[in-house]
Amino acid sequence: MTVEHKKIVCLGGGVGTMNLLRGLRPHFEDISVVFSMADEGGSGGRLRRLFNMFPPGDIVSSMAASVSLKNPMLSKLLTYRFPGDRYGEDGSLSGHKLGNLILAALTNINGDFLKSIGIMQELFGIEGEFLPATEKEVTISAKTVEGKTVIGEENIDLGKYNGQRVLSQVFLHPQDAKANPTAIKRIEEADILIAGPGDLYTTNLPVLIVPEISEAVKKSKALKIFIINIANKPFETKDYSITNYIEAIKKHMGEFPFQVVITNNNYSLKIPRKYKYSYVDGSKTADVGKARLLTADLVDEEFPIYHSSDKLAKLILQTV
């Protein structure tokens, strides 16, 4: 089997998955992405509440990433955000992403979110498979290192709580949420599973802790890759090392099931102070257990809190 024909499943969402897909799409034909349905913030969260639907934001962003090289104008159109506050009133147009509105409209027309994803792909010629992790919408809560409980993805993500804003654990509600059967099937069939990059507690773990997905990932015979973030996000992974990421996965899954850990080792570019991010130390002394640690210059030189799509794809190609 050639590299191009390997079946890849990405577990995550958000900007991290967008950048990963931009890099992988030119090299791989069969890519599925499994997304958390816990999103409650921004445009997607507002549409979730307004229309009682799955949050569309991460799926639409990844669709846009998948067509960004072949049709850059379509990518810009799907991710176009109307002026205004993305956390504004649910019924207001301001701050909404156009692609989210299109997917919401399709869902309202035919009453089926999953079917609407397929229709949207047909309308715009978008390749790939975009799968909710669960059969129904879920919510998350988190416990801080002080033992404080924080309810909701937006509150966790934005640090909307008092006290020491350092997280210890995230929980899925309902805890026994049923996984999307198609997502499980794709994980079982995968040649390569990739988790990350992305927000550890609000993007990656809410997929990995879905009970059936957790078991499917652990049982999978695929090459399993975990990508450490370029930089630590305030309120989620402040001052985290590679070892902290590994330990967080172990804590939530009972083990660290990934054979390869990928991390950046270029810290030369200055991160703008306003973002309050800091680089994750990619030291080879990190404790990754039996996994293989791969370090390389992976930073996006234009926006150094994220991965370069091309650099990341190049390293993955060398790995598989």
N, C-alpha and C positions, 0 to 999 in steps of 0.2 A: 504493500500500500504506500503510495507516495504521500509526502507531507500534505499536499494540496487536498487529498481525499480523506484525510483524517477527520473524524467527527469531534468537534470542539463544543463544550458546554461551558459558558461563563456564568458564574454565580455572583450576583451583585446588583449594580445599578449606579445611577448618578454619573458625575463627571468622570470618575475613574474608569467605569465601564465604557463610556463614550470614547475616551482616549485609547483604551485597549482595542475597541472595535475598529477605530480608524486605522490602526496599525495592522490588525489581523486580516481585515476584509480583502486586501489585494492578494493575499497568499493562501487563503483557505476558502473552500466552497461551502462547507457544511458547518455553520455556526448557529448555535442556539443560545439564548440568554434567558436566565431565570431570575426574575425580579421579586423583591419584597413588595408586599401589598400593604405595608404598614405606614406608608408616606401620608402625612397629614398637613404638611406645610406648603406654602407657596401656592402657585396656580393649581397644581394637581390636587392638593389637599382641599382647596376651596371647591373644586368641581366634585370631589368625592362627597363632600358634605351637601352640596347643592342638589346633586342628582342621584345620591345614594349609589355610587358606582365605584369600581376599582380606581385608584389614583392613576392617571395616565402619564404623569410627568416623565418618569425614568424610561418607560417604554418608548415614548415619542422621541426623547433625546437620543436614545440608542438607534432608533430608526434613522434619525437625521445623520448620526455618525456613520451609519452603514452606507449612506448615499453621498457622503461629503466629497469623495474624490470623483465619483462618476457624474454627480449632478449637484455641484456646490450651491447653485441658486435654490434648489429644492431644500437642501439642508438648512440654508439661511431662512427660508420661508417657514419651515416646520418649527424652527426654534425662535422665530421672531416673537418678541415680547412687547405687548402694547405698553405705552408709557404709563407709569404709575407704580403703586406699591404692590408687589407680588403677594404680600401678606394682607392685602386690603379686604374690603367687604366681599363676602362670597358672591353676591349677585352683581358686582361691578365688573366691567370689562377691563379696567386698569390692571396692569401687571400680569395679565394672562398670556400664556404662550399659545400662539396660533395653532400649532399641532395638537395641543391638548384640547382646544375647542373643537377641532375637526373630529378627533376620536370621540369626544363626548357627544357630538352631534350624530355620528354614525351609530353610537350605542343607543341614543334616544330613538333613532329611526327604526332600528331592528331589534332592540331590546336584548342584545347579546354582546357583551364586551369582547369575548374571545373571537367571535365571528367578525366583529368590527375591526379587530387588528388585521385579520386576513384581508378584509375588503380594502382597508387603507393601504396595505402593501400592494394589492392589485392596482389600485388607482394610481399609485405613484411609482410602481416598479421597484419596490424595496425588497431586497433579498434578505434571507435569514429567517430565524424563528424567534419570536418574542413571547415569553411565557410567564404568566403570574406564578409565583411559587405555591400559592394556596388556592383552594377552590373558592374561598370567600375572603372578603377584606379582613384584615387582622389589625390589632393595635399592639403597641409595645409599651413597657414600662422599664425603668432602670433603677438600680440601687447604687447609691454613691458609696465611697469608701467610709463615709460617716454613718452609713446605714439608712440614709434618707431615701424615700421612694419618689421617683419623678414619673409622672404619667404622660404619655404621648410623645410621638416622634419629634414634633416641632419643639416642644419644651426641652427635650433632651438635647437635640441638635443645636439649639440656640442658647443653651445654658440658662433657661428661664426658671431659675430656682435659686434659693439662697443657700449659703453655706459653702463648704469646700466643693467646688465643681469638678470633681474627679470621679469617674465612673468605676464601678466594680463588676457589675453584671447587668445583663439585659434579659427581659422576660417577654415571651410571646403570649398574647391573649386572643383567643383561648389557647391554652398551652398545648392542647391536643389537636390543633387546627389541621385539617386534612390537606395534604399536598395535592397539587394539580397532577393528575395521573400522567399527563403527557410529559410534564417536567421530570417525573420519576423515570419514565421510559427513556427519555433522552440521556439522563445521567447513567442509567444502566447500559446504554449503547455506546457511550462516549469512549473515544480513544484518549482524549485529553480533557481534564477538568481544571478550570482556572477560577480561583476565588481572589477577589481584589483586583486592582486597588479600589479604595473607596472608604467611606466613613465606617469604621470598624463596628461601632455599636448601633448605628441607625441604618446601615445599608447592608453590610456583609453578614453580620451575625443574625439579623432577622430572617435571612434565607437559610443559613446553616443550622439554625436551631429548630426549624420545622421538623418534628420528629421523624417523619418518613424520609425527608431529604437528608437529615443527619445520618440515618442508617444507610441510605443508598450511597452516599459519598464514602462512608467508611468501608462498605463492602465492594465498592467499584474497583475493577482491575485497571482502570485508566491511569495514565500518568497524571498525577495530581500536583498542581502548581499553586502556591500561595504567593501573591505579590504584595510586598510591604509598601505602604504609602511613602511618597517622597518626603512629606512633612507631616508633623503632628498637628492636629486640629485642636484649638481650644475647646474645653468642655467635653472632649471625647477621649483624646489620647495624649494629653499634655505630658511632655517629657518622656514619652514611651520609647523604649529601646526595641530592637528586634525581638529580644527575649520576652519582653512584655506582650508583644503581639502574639507570640507563640503560646505563652501561658494563658492568654485570654481565650484563644481557640480551645486549648485543652480544658479549661474551666467549663466552657459551655458545651463542648462535644464529648467530653470524657477522654479524649485523646487528640493528638495532632495528626490527622490522617494524610497530610501532604508530604510528598517525597522531595519536592524542590521548593526552596524559598528564594525569591528574587528580591534584591534590594539595590538601591542607588548608593553610589560612593562619591558622587560629585557634590560637594557643599560650597563650591567657590562662588556661586551666584547669590547675590544678596536678595533675601526675601523682604519685600516691602513691609515696614514695621506695622502698617495699618492692618495687615491681615492677622498679626499675632500668632503666626505659625512658626515652627522651628523644625529644622531638618531632623529626620530619624537617622541615628548613627548606624551606618552600614558596616560596622566593624566585623571582621571575620572571626572575632573572638566570641560572637554571640552564640548562645546555647540553642541550637536548633535540633537537638536530639539526633535521630538517625537520618534526618533530611539532609539534602545537599544544598549548601548556601552558595548562590551565585550573586556576585556583586559587579556592577558596571556603572558607567556614567549613563543614567537614564533620565536626567532632568530635562524638562522643557525650558530652553534658554529664554523664551519670551515670557513665560509665566512659571517661575521655578517652584511653585508648590505642587505642580502636577508632573506626570510622566510625559516624556516625548513619545508620541505614538510610534514613530519610526524606530527609535532606539529600543523601545520595549519589544516591538515585534521582531526586530533583528535578533535580540537575545533569546526570545522564545523559539524562533526558528532554529537557532543553534542548539537549543536544548532538546527539541523533539526529533 
